Structure formats: C-alpha cells, structure tokens
Amino acid sequence: KYYLACNGRDSSINFVRKMLQSCNDFIYVQKYSESHLEFKYGRIAHALCAALRSFLHDYMQQIADIQI
C-alpha cells in the first residue's frame, strides 16, 4: 500500500493521492489477471485476463508518460 506525506499545492497533492489509490488497485487487478490466465479456469476467464493484461499494459504506458 502506498502513502503520501508531503507539502505542496492542494491540486498536486490530490492528484497524487488519487494516482496512489489507482496504483493500489492496479496491483489487485494485475495479480488476478496473472493467476487466472490459465485455460483451467475456462475460456471466458482466460479471455478476460488477456484483456485485463492488455489494458494494464496501456495503463502503465500512460502513467509513465505523466510529467508533474
């Protein structure tokens, strides 16, 4: 779990806090998509996990492009 403790502009602090919350959620989604990607969980779960992994990859690229 990530936590932020610093001084700065309110808008910047609020933005970073929201980003940290989405990073925490990112970990849960990533773990699920990695652990249920196998065919033994069914084709629908496999397709869902593949789509989640694609979405997470795009999400990581967008986060990497953010410049504060």
Buried (B, 14 or more C-beta within 10 A) or exposed (E): EEEEEEEEEEEEBEBBEEBBEEEEEBEEBBEBBEEBBEEEEEEEBBEBBEEBBEEBEEBEEEEEEEEE
